[in-house]
Amino acid sequence: MIRKLKLKKRLLALRLEEWQIERAKEMARRKHVPYQQLMREWISRGIRSEGTKRRRVQ
């Protein structure tokens, strides 16, 4: 059985355009996941991607 590691989360206030929130909600509905979870995943992927780019450049 595979278990996901539960890391502690902190509250973060982020101001987004209304269309960005609505688009994220639409995409989350299609994937059957909560939109905030989907947005956390996008942010996580972006951070990992940026880290990988920097390592390649150095």
PyMOL CGO cylinders between C-alpha atoms (Angstrom):
from pymol import cmd
from pymol.cgo import CYLINDER

trace = [
    CYLINDER, 0.00, 0.00, 0.00, 1.32, 3.44, -0.96, 0.3, 1, 1, 1, 1, 1, 1,
    CYLINDER, 1.32, 3.44, -0.96, 0.84, 6.23, 1.57, 0.3, 1, 1, 1, 1, 1, 1,
    CYLINDER, 0.84, 6.23, 1.57, 1.26, 9.91, 0.88, 0.3, 1, 1, 1, 1, 1, 1,
    CYLINDER, 1.26, 9.91, 0.88, 3.38, 11.77, 3.38, 0.3, 1, 1, 1, 1, 1, 1,
    CYLINDER, 3.38, 11.77, 3.38, 1.24, 14.41, 5.11, 0.3, 1, 1, 1, 1, 1, 1,
    CYLINDER, 1.24, 14.41, 5.11, 3.27, 17.55, 5.57, 0.3, 1, 1, 1, 1, 1, 1,
    CYLINDER, 3.27, 17.55, 5.57, 2.14, 20.43, 7.73, 0.3, 1, 1, 1, 1, 1, 1,
    CYLINDER, 2.14, 20.43, 7.73, 0.51, 23.20, 5.74, 0.3, 1, 1, 1, 1, 1, 1,
    CYLINDER, 0.51, 23.20, 5.74, 0.45, 26.92, 6.53, 0.3, 1, 1, 1, 1, 1, 1,
    CYLINDER, 0.45, 26.92, 6.53, -2.14, 29.44, 5.52, 0.3, 1, 1, 1, 1, 1, 1,
    CYLINDER, -2.14, 29.44, 5.52, -1.13, 31.77, 2.68, 0.3, 1, 1, 1, 1, 1, 1,
    CYLINDER, -1.13, 31.77, 2.68, -3.22, 34.62, 1.33, 0.3, 1, 1, 1, 1, 1, 1,
    CYLINDER, -3.22, 34.62, 1.33, -2.89, 35.08, -2.40, 0.3, 1, 1, 1, 1, 1, 1,
    CYLINDER, -2.89, 35.08, -2.40, -4.74, 37.57, -4.57, 0.3, 1, 1, 1, 1, 1, 1,
    CYLINDER, -4.74, 37.57, -4.57, -5.64, 36.18, -7.97, 0.3, 1, 1, 1, 1, 1, 1,
    CYLINDER, -5.64, 36.18, -7.97, -7.72, 37.50, -10.83, 0.3, 1, 1, 1, 1, 1, 1,
    CYLINDER, -7.72, 37.50, -10.83, -11.33, 36.29, -10.74, 0.3, 1, 1, 1, 1, 1, 1,
    CYLINDER, -11.33, 36.29, -10.74, -10.92, 34.48, -14.08, 0.3, 1, 1, 1, 1, 1, 1,
    CYLINDER, -10.92, 34.48, -14.08, -7.91, 32.55, -12.73, 0.3, 1, 1, 1, 1, 1, 1,
    CYLINDER, -7.91, 32.55, -12.73, -9.92, 31.23, -9.80, 0.3, 1, 1, 1, 1, 1, 1,
    CYLINDER, -9.92, 31.23, -9.80, -12.90, 30.33, -11.98, 0.3, 1, 1, 1, 1, 1, 1,
    CYLINDER, -12.90, 30.33, -11.98, -10.68, 28.56, -14.52, 0.3, 1, 1, 1, 1, 1, 1,
    CYLINDER, -10.68, 28.56, -14.52, -8.95, 26.59, -11.75, 0.3, 1, 1, 1, 1, 1, 1,
    CYLINDER, -8.95, 26.59, -11.75, -12.35, 25.56, -10.36, 0.3, 1, 1, 1, 1, 1, 1,
    CYLINDER, -12.35, 25.56, -10.36, -13.51, 24.39, -13.80, 0.3, 1, 1, 1, 1, 1, 1,
    CYLINDER, -13.51, 24.39, -13.80, -10.36, 22.34, -14.31, 0.3, 1, 1, 1, 1, 1, 1,
    CYLINDER, -10.36, 22.34, -14.31, -10.62, 20.86, -10.81, 0.3, 1, 1, 1, 1, 1, 1,
    CYLINDER, -10.62, 20.86, -10.81, -14.24, 19.84, -11.41, 0.3, 1, 1, 1, 1, 1, 1,
    CYLINDER, -14.24, 19.84, -11.41, -13.21, 17.98, -14.57, 0.3, 1, 1, 1, 1, 1, 1,
    CYLINDER, -13.21, 17.98, -14.57, -10.48, 16.17, -12.61, 0.3, 1, 1, 1, 1, 1, 1,
    CYLINDER, -10.48, 16.17, -12.61, -12.81, 15.53, -9.65, 0.3, 1, 1, 1, 1, 1, 1,
    CYLINDER, -12.81, 15.53, -9.65, -10.46, 17.14, -7.12, 0.3, 1, 1, 1, 1, 1, 1,
    CYLINDER, -10.46, 17.14, -7.12, -10.82, 20.20, -4.87, 0.3, 1, 1, 1, 1, 1, 1,
    CYLINDER, -10.82, 20.20, -4.87, -9.57, 23.30, -6.66, 0.3, 1, 1, 1, 1, 1, 1,
    CYLINDER, -9.57, 23.30, -6.66, -7.25, 24.32, -3.83, 0.3, 1, 1, 1, 1, 1, 1,
    CYLINDER, -7.25, 24.32, -3.83, -5.58, 20.92, -3.95, 0.3, 1, 1, 1, 1, 1, 1,
    CYLINDER, -5.58, 20.92, -3.95, -5.11, 21.31, -7.70, 0.3, 1, 1, 1, 1, 1, 1,
    CYLINDER, -5.11, 21.31, -7.70, -3.59, 24.76, -7.26, 0.3, 1, 1, 1, 1, 1, 1,
    CYLINDER, -3.59, 24.76, -7.26, -1.19, 23.45, -4.58, 0.3, 1, 1, 1, 1, 1, 1,
    CYLINDER, -1.19, 23.45, -4.58, -0.09, 20.77, -7.04, 0.3, 1, 1, 1, 1, 1, 1,
    CYLINDER, -0.09, 20.77, -7.04, 0.53, 23.37, -9.77, 0.3, 1, 1, 1, 1, 1, 1,
    CYLINDER, 0.53, 23.37, -9.77, 2.59, 25.50, -7.39, 0.3, 1, 1, 1, 1, 1, 1,
    CYLINDER, 2.59, 25.50, -7.39, 4.57, 22.47, -6.25, 0.3, 1, 1, 1, 1, 1, 1,
    CYLINDER, 4.57, 22.47, -6.25, 5.31, 21.43, -9.85, 0.3, 1, 1, 1, 1, 1, 1,
    CYLINDER, 5.31, 21.43, -9.85, 6.39, 24.97, -10.71, 0.3, 1, 1, 1, 1, 1, 1,
    CYLINDER, 6.39, 24.97, -10.71, 8.78, 25.15, -7.77, 0.3, 1, 1, 1, 1, 1, 1,
    CYLINDER, 8.78, 25.15, -7.77, 10.28, 21.76, -8.63, 0.3, 1, 1, 1, 1, 1, 1,
    CYLINDER, 10.28, 21.76, -8.63, 10.60, 22.77, -12.29, 0.3, 1, 1, 1, 1, 1, 1,
    CYLINDER, 10.60, 22.77, -12.29, 12.38, 26.03, -11.44, 0.3, 1, 1, 1, 1, 1, 1,
    CYLINDER, 12.38, 26.03, -11.44, 14.77, 24.14, -9.14, 0.3, 1, 1, 1, 1, 1, 1,
    CYLINDER, 14.77, 24.14, -9.14, 15.59, 21.71, -11.93, 0.3, 1, 1, 1, 1, 1, 1,
    CYLINDER, 15.59, 21.71, -11.93, 16.23, 24.55, -14.40, 0.3, 1, 1, 1, 1, 1, 1,
    CYLINDER, 16.23, 24.55, -14.40, 18.65, 26.26, -12.02, 0.3, 1, 1, 1, 1, 1, 1,
    CYLINDER, 18.65, 26.26, -12.02, 20.63, 23.08, -11.42, 0.3, 1, 1, 1, 1, 1, 1,
    CYLINDER, 20.63, 23.08, -11.42, 21.03, 22.56, -15.18, 0.3, 1, 1, 1, 1, 1, 1,
    CYLINDER, 21.03, 22.56, -15.18, 22.30, 26.12, -15.67, 0.3, 1, 1, 1, 1, 1, 1,
    CYLINDER, 22.30, 26.12, -15.67, 24.91, 25.98, -12.90, 0.3, 1, 1, 1, 1, 1, 1,
]
cmd.load_cgo(trace, "trace")
